[in-house]
Amino acid sequence: MSNTPEEKIKHLDEMTLLLYIERQLDRARGLEVSAHTQECDTCRTLLRAMERESRLLTRAMLEEDEPLPSRLAQFQERARKSMQWIWGVAFGLAATGAYALYTGYIQPWQQQLEQAGFGGSNLLGLLIFQGEIWKGWQSMITLLEVLAMVTLGGLAAMFFRRRIRRGSALALVFAGLCTVLAMPQGASATEIRHEERLTIAKDEVIHGDLYAAGGRIRVEGTVEGDLVVAGGDIEVSGHVLGDVLSSSGNLRVTGQVDGSVRCYAGNLLLKGKIGRNVMVAGGDINIDRDTKIGGSITSFAGHETIDGHVGRDVLAMGGQVTITGDIQGSEIRSGELIIDSSARVGGPIDFMSDNRPQVSSGAKLASPVHYEKPKHRDDYGSVHYYIWQVIWTAAYILFGLVLFALMPKFSADAVKSAENYGASAGLGVLVGFGLPIAACIACVTVVGLFVGLATLFLWYGSLYFGAVIIGAVVGQWLMGRTSELWPLIGRMAVGVVIVRLFTIIPHVGWVFKYGAAFWGIGAISLVVYRRFQPVIAPNVPSAPYSPPMPPNTTVGGPLPA
C-alpha cells in the first residue's frame, strides 16, 4: 500500500515554527523553514495561527487596564465598602493611643510643671513663645515671611518671563527693588558690643537690649531691655529691667534683674534680686543668703545650694541639692538631698532618688518629705504594664498602616532591603548613632537650628518606622512573601506583635527593641541611598542592524497567499 504525497512530506513542529517567528533560527535554517512553509499548506496554516496567537499575546501583555471578571469585580467592591470599617477601627486605635499617651506622660509632666511654679504654662511656651530664651523669635518669623515672599516673587517671574518683554521685566524688577528700599525701617534700640574686656559703667544707660560678648564682661550700669551675653567671666552688678540670657564659664549676678535669668554656666552665683524666674543648667550653683527670687527655680546642676528666698517652687535635677533658705515647695530628682536646720519650706517636697533625704530636725517644713525610690525595672507583675504594651502595639500597627498606605512602594523596597541583613544592620548602626550626633552639631549654630531639630525628629520617627519594617520582614518569614499592599500590611501586623512580644522579655528585651529599630533604620537608609543614585544602563553588546521586514514577509521571501 503506497503513501499519499502529503504523507511523504515531513511537517515542521511547533517549537521550530515558534523559533522562526521569534527570529531565533540561523539564516540557513530560516531559509529552509520559509521554503517549506511555501510548499506545505499544513505548516503554512499552523505558522499563520501561531503568528496570530503571538500578536494577541503581545497585545494582552501590553494592556494596562485589563477588565476584571465580574466575580472579582464584585469582591473588590465589597472589599472597598468594608474599608470604611477598617479605617474606623484604625482611627479608634489612634484616639485610644493619643488619650493613653496624654494621660500617661503629658498630663503628669504638666502637673509637675504647675507644681514647680509655672502657673499653668507649658515649658515650650515659656522657652519660645513667651520669649524667655530667644527674644529674636518674632524677627526670625519676619525674616521667614520675607524669604517666602521673595521666593513666590521669583517663581512668578520665572512663570511670566516668556509672556512679557525683557524691558518690561527689568522695569518691574527695578521698581520692586526701589519700593523695598523706600519702605521705612523700624527703629532698632539694640546695641551689640564685642570686646575682650567689656565694662558697662555705673552711670551708663542702655536704652534697649544689649548683646555682648567677650572674655571678661562687667555690667555695672542700667540696661532698660534684655541682656544677652556670652563670655568667660561675667558679672552683673547693675540694674537690668528685662531678662538676662547668658552662656558663660562663670556668672555672678549681684545686682537687680526685674525679669528672669536664663543661663548656662559652669559656676553660677546669685546674690541679688531676681523679679521673676531662674532657669539654669550648670556645674555648681550657689544662691546666696541675700538673694530674693520672686518666681520659681528650674535647675539642672551637679551641685546646688539654695540659701536665699524663693517666692515659688523649686524644680531641681542633678547630683546634690542642699536647701538652707526659704522656699515654698519643691520637686527634686537628684542623688542626694540635704535640708539644713535653717531651711523653711512652705509647701510639699517630692524627692525621688536611690538615697533617702537627709533632713535636719530643726528644719521648718509644712509637711514631711515625700520620698519615692525610682523603679529601674518594668513591673512585669502589674496588669497596667501589659495594658500599656497592648496600647503601644496597636500604636505601632496603626503607624505602620498609615505609612504603608501613604508610601507603598517605599515601604515594600524597605522590606526587601531589610532582607539584606549584613548591609542593612551595618548601615543601621552607622546612621542610628551618627545622624543624631550630626543633628546636635547642626543645632549649635542658629542657621542649622531648624535643620538639626527637623533631623532629630526624623531620626526619632525612623526608630519606630524601622521596627515596623522588621515586623513586616518577620511576618513574611512566617506567612510567605507577597507584593500586594494589604497582604503585606497583614504580615506587618503579625510581625509587629511578635517583635513586641520579644521586647518585653526581662533583661534582654531591650536588645530586641533597639536591634530591630537600628536594623530597620539601616534598611530605610539603604533605600534612600539607592534612590538618590543615578541609574546606569548595563553595557549590552549591540546586535547587528537588520532593516525592518515588510508585512507578510518571511526570511525566504513573501508568504504565499
QUIHU-V539035 format. One record per residue. N is the residue number from 1. RES is the residue in one letter. SS is DSSP state (A for helix, B for strand, O for the rest). BURIAL is b if it has 9 or more other ideal C-beta (glycine too) atoms within 8 Angstrom, else e. D_LAST is the distance of its C-alpha to the last C-alpha in Angstrom with 1 decimal. Layout:
N_RES_SS_BURIAL_D_LAST ; N_RES_SS_BURIAL_D_LAST
This chain:
1_M_O_e_33.6 ; 2_S_O_e_30.4 ; 3_N_O_e_27.2 ; 4_T_O_e_23.8 ; 5_P_A_e_21.2 ; 6_E_A_e_19.2 ; 7_E_A_e_22.4 ; 8_K_A_e_23.1 ; 9_I_O_e_20.0 ; 10_K_O_e_21.2 ; 11_H_O_e_18.9 ; 12_L_O_b_19.0 ; 13_D_O_e_21.2 ; 14_E_A_e_20.7 ; 15_M_A_e_23.1 ; 16_T_A_b_21.3 ; 17_L_A_b_18.0 ; 18_L_A_b_20.2 ; 19_L_A_b_21.9 ; 20_Y_A_b_18.7 ; 21_I_A_b_17.6 ; 22_E_O_e_21.2 ; 23_R_O_e_21.2 ; 24_Q_O_e_24.2 ; 25_L_O_b_23.4 ; 26_D_O_e_24.9 ; 27_R_A_e_23.0 ; 28_A_A_e_23.3 ; 29_R_A_e_22.1 ; 30_G_A_b_19.2 ; 31_L_A_b_18.1 ; 32_E_A_e_18.5 ; 33_V_A_b_16.4 ; 34_S_A_b_13.5 ; 35_A_A_b_13.8 ; 36_H_A_b_14.2 ; 37_T_A_b_11.1 ; 38_Q_A_b_9.1 ; 39_E_A_e_11.3 ; 40_C_O_b_12.1 ; 41_D_A_e_10.2 ; 42_T_A_e_13.2 ; 43_C_A_b_13.3 ; 44_R_A_b_9.6 ; 45_T_A_e_10.5 ; 46_L_A_b_13.8 ; 47_L_A_b_12.7 ; 48_R_A_b_10.9 ; 49_A_A_e_14.1 ; 50_M_A_b_16.4 ; 51_E_A_b_15.0 ; 52_R_A_e_15.6 ; 53_E_A_e_19.0 ; 54_S_A_b_19.9 ; 55_R_A_e_19.4 ; 56_L_A_e_21.5 ; 57_L_A_e_24.1 ; 58_T_A_e_24.4 ; 59_R_A_e_24.9 ; 60_A_A_e_27.4 ; 61_M_A_e_29.4 ; 62_L_A_e_29.7 ; 63_E_O_e_30.9 ; 64_E_O_e_34.6 ; 65_D_O_e_35.9 ; 66_E_O_e_34.4 ; 67_P_O_e_36.1 ; 68_L_O_e_38.4 ; 69_P_O_e_38.5 ; 70_S_A_e_41.2 ; 71_R_A_e_43.5 ; 72_L_A_e_43.4 ; 73_A_A_b_43.9 ; 74_Q_A_e_47.0 ; 75_F_A_e_48.4 ; 76_Q_A_b_48.0 ; 77_E_A_e_49.8 ; 78_R_A_e_52.7 ; 79_A_A_e_52.9 ; 80_R_A_e_53.2 ; 81_K_A_e_56.0 ; 82_S_A_e_57.8 ; 83_M_A_e_57.8 ; 84_Q_A_e_60.6 ; 85_W_A_e_62.8 ; 86_I_A_e_61.8 ; 87_W_A_e_62.8 ; 88_G_A_e_65.9 ; 89_V_A_e_67.0 ; 90_A_A_b_66.1 ; 91_F_A_e_68.3 ; 92_G_A_e_71.0 ; 93_L_A_b_71.0 ; 94_A_A_b_71.2 ; 95_A_A_e_74.2 ; 96_T_A_b_75.9 ; 97_G_A_b_75.4 ; 98_A_A_e_76.7 ; 99_Y_A_e_79.7 ; 100_A_A_b_80.4 ; 101_L_A_b_80.1 ; 102_Y_A_b_82.5 ; 103_T_A_e_85.1 ; 104_G_A_e_84.9 ; 105_Y_A_e_84.9 ; 106_I_A_e_85.2 ; 107_Q_A_b_88.0 ; 108_P_A_e_90.4 ; 109_W_A_e_90.0 ; 110_Q_A_b_90.7 ; 111_Q_A_e_93.8 ; 112_Q_A_b_95.0 ; 113_L_A_b_94.6 ; 114_E_A_b_96.5 ; 115_Q_A_b_99.2 ; 116_A_A_b_99.3 ; 117_G_A_b_100.2 ; 118_F_A_b_97.1 ; 119_G_O_e_98.0 ; 120_G_O_e_94.7 ; 121_S_O_b_92.6 ; 122_N_O_e_89.8 ; 123_L_A_e_89.8 ; 124_L_A_e_86.7 ; 125_G_A_b_88.4 ; 126_L_A_b_91.5 ; 127_L_A_b_89.7 ; 128_I_A_b_87.4 ; 129_F_A_e_87.6 ; 130_Q_O_e_91.4 ; 131_G_O_e_91.5 ; 132_E_O_b_93.7 ; 133_I_O_e_91.8 ; 134_W_O_e_89.8 ; 135_K_O_b_91.4 ; 136_G_O_e_88.6 ; 137_W_A_b_86.0 ; 138_Q_A_e_86.1 ; 139_S_A_e_85.8 ; 140_M_A_e_82.7 ; 141_I_A_e_81.2 ; 142_T_A_e_82.0 ; 143_L_A_e_80.3 ; 144_L_A_e_77.2 ; 145_E_A_e_77.1 ; 146_V_A_e_77.5 ; 147_L_A_e_74.7 ; 148_A_A_e_72.4 ; 149_M_A_e_73.2 ; 150_V_A_e_72.6 ; 151_T_A_e_69.2 ; 152_L_A_e_68.2 ; 153_G_A_b_69.4 ; 154_G_A_e_67.3 ; 155_L_A_e_64.2 ; 156_A_A_e_64.8 ; 157_A_A_b_65.4 ; 158_M_A_e_62.1 ; 159_F_A_e_60.3 ; 160_F_A_b_61.9 ; 161_R_O_e_62.0 ; 162_R_O_e_59.0 ; 163_R_O_e_60.4 ; 164_I_O_e_63.8 ; 165_R_O_e_65.0 ; 166_R_A_e_66.5 ; 167_G_A_e_70.0 ; 168_S_A_e_70.0 ; 169_A_A_b_68.9 ; 170_L_A_e_71.8 ; 171_A_A_e_74.2 ; 172_L_A_b_73.2 ; 173_V_A_b_73.5 ; 174_F_A_e_77.0 ; 175_A_A_e_78.1 ; 176_G_A_b_77.2 ; 177_L_A_e_79.0 ; 178_C_A_e_82.1 ; 179_T_A_e_82.1 ; 180_V_A_e_82.0 ; 181_L_A_e_84.7 ; 182_A_A_e_86.9 ; 183_M_O_e_86.8 ; 184_P_O_e_90.2 ; 185_Q_O_e_90.4 ; 186_G_O_e_92.2 ; 187_A_O_e_95.5 ; 188_S_O_e_95.4 ; 189_A_O_e_98.5 ; 190_T_O_b_97.1 ; 191_E_B_b_98.8 ; 192_I_B_e_97.2 ; 193_R_B_b_99.6 ; 194_H_B_e_98.8 ; 195_E_O_e_101.6 ; 196_E_O_e_102.7 ; 197_R_B_e_106.0 ; 198_L_B_b_105.7 ; 199_T_B_e_108.7 ; 200_I_B_b_108.9 ; 201_A_O_e_112.6 ; 202_K_O_e_114.7 ; 203_D_O_e_115.3 ; 204_E_O_b_111.6 ; 205_V_B_e_109.4 ; 206_I_B_b_105.6 ; 207_H_O_e_104.6 ; 208_G_O_b_101.2 ; 209_D_O_b_99.0 ; 210_L_B_b_99.7 ; 211_Y_B_b_97.1 ; 212_A_B_b_98.9 ; 213_A_B_b_98.0 ; 214_G_B_b_100.1 ; 215_G_B_e_101.9 ; 216_R_B_b_105.1 ; 217_I_B_b_105.2 ; 218_R_B_b_108.3 ; 219_V_B_b_108.1 ; 220_E_O_b_111.7 ; 221_G_O_b_111.2 ; 222_T_B_b_109.5 ; 223_V_B_b_105.7 ; 224_E_O_b_105.1 ; 225_G_O_b_101.4 ; 226_D_O_b_99.5 ; 227_L_B_b_100.2 ; 228_V_B_b_97.1 ; 229_V_B_b_98.3 ; 230_A_B_e_97.0 ; 231_G_B_b_99.2 ; 232_G_B_e_101.0 ; 233_D_B_b_104.4 ; 234_I_B_b_104.7 ; 235_E_B_b_107.8 ; 236_V_B_b_108.0 ; 237_S_O_b_111.6 ; 238_G_O_b_111.3 ; 239_H_B_b_110.0 ; 240_V_B_b_106.3 ; 241_L_O_b_105.6 ; 242_G_O_b_102.0 ; 243_D_O_b_100.2 ; 244_V_B_b_100.3 ; 245_L_B_b_97.1 ; 246_S_B_b_97.6 ; 247_S_B_e_96.0 ; 248_S_B_b_98.7 ; 249_G_B_e_100.4 ; 250_N_B_b_103.7 ; 251_L_B_b_104.3 ; 252_R_B_b_107.7 ; 253_V_B_b_108.2 ; 254_T_O_b_111.9 ; 255_G_O_b_111.8 ; 256_Q_B_b_110.5 ; 257_V_B_b_106.9 ; 258_D_O_b_106.4 ; 259_G_O_b_102.8 ; 260_S_O_b_101.0 ; 261_V_B_b_100.8 ; 262_R_B_b_97.3 ; 263_C_B_b_97.3 ; 264_Y_B_e_96.1 ; 265_A_B_b_99.0 ; 266_G_B_e_100.2 ; 267_N_B_b_103.7 ; 268_L_B_b_104.6 ; 269_L_B_b_108.2 ; 270_L_B_b_108.8 ; 271_K_O_b_112.4 ; 272_G_O_b_112.2 ; 273_K_B_e_111.2 ; 274_I_B_b_107.5 ; 275_G_O_b_107.0 ; 276_R_O_b_103.7 ; 277_N_O_b_101.6 ; 278_V_B_b_101.1 ; 279_M_B_b_97.8 ; 280_V_B_b_98.0 ; 281_A_B_e_96.3 ; 282_G_B_b_98.2 ; 283_G_B_e_100.2 ; 284_D_B_b_103.8 ; 285_I_B_b_104.8 ; 286_N_B_b_108.5 ; 287_I_B_b_109.5 ; 288_D_O_b_113.2 ; 289_R_O_e_116.0 ; 290_D_O_e_116.4 ; 291_T_O_b_112.7 ; 292_K_B_b_112.0 ; 293_I_B_b_108.4 ; 294_G_O_e_107.8 ; 295_G_O_b_104.4 ; 296_S_O_b_102.7 ; 297_I_B_b_101.8 ; 298_T_B_b_98.4 ; 299_S_B_b_98.5 ; 300_F_B_b_96.6 ; 301_A_B_b_99.0 ; 302_G_B_e_100.3 ; 303_H_B_b_103.9 ; 304_E_B_b_105.2 ; 305_T_B_b_108.8 ; 306_I_B_b_109.5 ; 307_D_O_b_113.2 ; 308_G_O_b_113.1 ; 309_H_B_b_112.5 ; 310_V_B_b_109.1 ; 311_G_O_b_108.8 ; 312_R_O_b_105.8 ; 313_D_B_b_103.9 ; 314_V_B_b_102.8 ; 315_L_B_b_99.3 ; 316_A_B_b_99.6 ; 317_M_B_e_97.3 ; 318_G_B_b_98.4 ; 319_G_B_e_100.5 ; 320_Q_B_b_104.1 ; 321_V_B_b_105.5 ; 322_T_B_b_109.2 ; 323_I_B_b_110.7 ; 324_T_O_b_114.3 ; 325_G_O_b_114.1 ; 326_D_B_e_113.5 ; 327_I_B_b_110.0 ; 328_Q_O_b_108.8 ; 329_G_B_b_106.4 ; 330_S_B_b_103.8 ; 331_E_B_b_100.6 ; 332_I_B_b_100.6 ; 333_R_B_e_98.1 ; 334_S_B_b_99.6 ; 335_G_B_e_101.0 ; 336_E_B_b_104.6 ; 337_L_B_b_106.5 ; 338_I_B_b_110.2 ; 339_I_B_b_112.3 ; 340_D_O_b_115.8 ; 341_S_O_e_119.0 ; 342_S_O_e_119.0 ; 343_A_O_b_115.6 ; 344_R_B_b_115.3 ; 345_V_B_b_112.1 ; 346_G_O_e_111.9 ; 347_G_O_b_108.7 ; 348_P_O_e_106.7 ; 349_I_B_b_105.6 ; 350_D_B_b_102.3 ; 351_F_B_b_102.0 ; 352_M_B_b_99.2 ; 353_S_O_b_99.7 ; 354_D_O_e_100.1 ; 355_N_O_e_103.8 ; 356_R_O_e_106.2 ; 357_P_O_b_107.9 ; 358_Q_B_e_111.4 ; 359_V_B_e_113.4 ; 360_S_O_b_117.1 ; 361_S_O_e_119.5 ; 362_G_O_e_120.9 ; 363_A_O_b_117.6 ; 364_K_B_e_117.5 ; 365_L_B_b_114.3 ; 366_A_O_e_113.3 ; 367_S_O_e_111.6 ; 368_P_O_e_111.0 ; 369_V_O_b_108.1 ; 370_H_B_b_105.0 ; 371_Y_B_b_103.7 ; 372_E_B_e_100.3 ; 373_K_O_e_98.8 ; 374_P_O_e_95.1 ; 375_K_O_e_92.7 ; 376_H_O_e_90.6 ; 377_R_O_e_88.6 ; 378_D_O_e_86.5 ; 379_D_O_e_88.2 ; 380_Y_O_e_86.0 ; 381_G_O_e_88.4 ; 382_S_O_e_88.0 ; 383_V_A_e_85.7 ; 384_H_A_e_85.4 ; 385_Y_A_b_83.7 ; 386_Y_A_e_80.9 ; 387_I_A_e_80.5 ; 388_W_A_b_79.9 ; 389_Q_A_b_77.4 ; 390_V_A_e_75.4 ; 391_I_A_b_75.6 ; 392_W_A_b_74.5 ; 393_T_A_b_71.6 ; 394_A_A_b_70.4 ; 395_A_A_b_70.8 ; 396_Y_A_b_68.6 ; 397_I_A_b_65.9 ; 398_L_A_b_66.1 ; 399_F_A_b_65.9 ; 400_G_A_b_62.9 ; 401_L_A_b_61.2 ; 402_V_A_b_61.7 ; 403_L_A_b_60.5 ; 404_F_A_b_57.4 ; 405_A_A_e_56.5 ; 406_L_A_e_57.2 ; 407_M_O_e_55.7 ; 408_P_A_b_53.1 ; 409_K_A_e_51.1 ; 410_F_A_e_54.4 ; 411_S_A_b_55.9 ; 412_A_A_b_53.0 ; 413_D_A_b_53.0 ; 414_A_A_b_56.8 ; 415_V_A_b_56.4 ; 416_K_A_e_53.9 ; 417_S_A_b_56.3 ; 418_A_A_b_59.2 ; 419_E_O_e_57.5 ; 420_N_O_b_58.1 ; 421_Y_A_e_61.7 ; 422_G_A_e_63.2 ; 423_A_A_b_61.9 ; 424_S_A_b_62.5 ; 425_A_A_b_65.9 ; 426_G_A_b_67.1 ; 427_L_A_b_65.9 ; 428_G_A_b_67.4 ; 429_V_A_b_70.9 ; 430_L_A_b_70.6 ; 431_V_A_b_69.5 ; 432_G_A_b_71.7 ; 433_F_A_e_74.8 ; 434_G_A_e_73.9 ; 435_L_A_b_72.6 ; 436_P_A_b_75.8 ; 437_I_A_e_77.9 ; 438_A_A_b_76.0 ; 439_A_A_b_76.1 ; 440_C_A_b_79.9 ; 441_I_A_b_80.3 ; 442_A_A_b_78.3 ; 443_C_O_b_80.7 ; 444_V_O_e_83.6 ; 445_T_O_e_82.8 ; 446_V_O_e_82.6 ; 447_V_O_e_79.3 ; 448_G_O_b_77.6 ; 449_L_A_b_79.3 ; 450_F_A_e_76.5 ; 451_V_A_b_73.9 ; 452_G_A_b_76.0 ; 453_L_A_b_76.6 ; 454_A_A_e_72.9 ; 455_T_A_b_72.0 ; 456_L_A_b_74.6 ; 457_F_A_e_73.3 ; 458_L_A_e_69.7 ; 459_W_A_b_70.9 ; 460_Y_A_e_72.8 ; 461_G_A_e_69.8 ; 462_S_A_b_67.6 ; 463_L_A_b_70.0 ; 464_Y_A_b_69.1 ; 465_F_A_b_65.4 ; 466_G_A_b_65.4 ; 467_A_A_b_67.0 ; 468_V_A_b_64.3 ; 469_I_A_b_61.5 ; 470_I_A_b_63.2 ; 471_G_A_b_63.4 ; 472_A_A_b_59.6 ; 473_V_A_b_59.3 ; 474_V_A_b_61.7 ; 475_G_A_b_59.9 ; 476_Q_A_b_56.6 ; 477_W_A_e_58.3 ; 478_L_A_b_59.4 ; 479_M_A_b_56.5 ; 480_G_O_e_53.5 ; 481_R_O_e_51.5 ; 482_T_O_b_49.6 ; 483_S_O_e_47.8 ; 484_E_O_e_48.5 ; 485_L_A_e_51.4 ; 486_W_A_e_53.5 ; 487_P_A_e_53.2 ; 488_L_A_b_54.4 ; 489_I_A_b_57.3 ; 490_G_A_b_58.2 ; 491_R_A_b_58.3 ; 492_M_A_b_60.4 ; 493_A_A_b_62.9 ; 494_V_A_b_63.3 ; 495_G_A_b_63.7 ; 496_V_A_b_66.2 ; 497_V_A_b_68.4 ; 498_I_A_b_68.4 ; 499_V_A_b_69.2 ; 500_R_A_b_72.0 ; 501_L_A_e_73.4 ; 502_F_A_b_73.7 ; 503_T_A_b_75.4 ; 504_I_O_b_78.3 ; 505_I_O_b_79.2 ; 506_P_O_e_82.9 ; 507_H_O_e_83.6 ; 508_V_O_e_80.0 ; 509_G_A_b_78.0 ; 510_W_A_e_78.3 ; 511_V_A_e_76.4 ; 512_F_A_b_73.3 ; 513_K_A_b_73.7 ; 514_Y_A_e_73.8 ; 515_G_A_e_71.5 ; 516_A_A_b_68.7 ; 517_A_A_b_69.5 ; 518_F_A_b_69.3 ; 519_W_A_b_66.3 ; 520_G_A_b_64.5 ; 521_I_A_b_65.7 ; 522_G_A_b_64.2 ; 523_A_A_b_60.8 ; 524_I_A_b_61.0 ; 525_S_A_b_62.1 ; 526_L_A_b_59.2 ; 527_V_A_b_56.7 ; 528_V_A_e_58.4 ; 529_Y_A_b_58.5 ; 530_R_A_b_54.8 ; 531_R_A_e_53.9 ; 532_F_A_e_56.0 ; 533_Q_O_e_54.4 ; 534_P_O_e_51.7 ; 535_V_O_e_48.2 ; 536_I_O_e_47.1 ; 537_A_O_e_43.5 ; 538_P_O_e_43.3 ; 539_N_O_e_42.7 ; 540_V_O_e_39.2 ; 541_P_O_e_38.1 ; 542_S_O_e_35.4 ; 543_A_O_e_32.1 ; 544_P_O_e_30.9 ; 545_Y_O_e_29.0 ; 546_S_O_e_25.3 ; 547_P_O_e_23.6 ; 548_P_O_e_21.0 ; 549_M_O_e_17.4 ; 550_P_O_e_15.1 ; 551_P_O_e_12.8 ; 552_N_O_e_9.4 ; 553_T_B_e_11.1 ; 554_T_B_b_12.6 ; 555_V_O_b_15.8 ; 556_G_O_b_14.7 ; 557_G_B_e_12.2 ; 558_P_B_e_9.0 ; 559_L_O_b_6.4 ; 560_P_O_e_3.8 ; 561_A_O_e_0.0
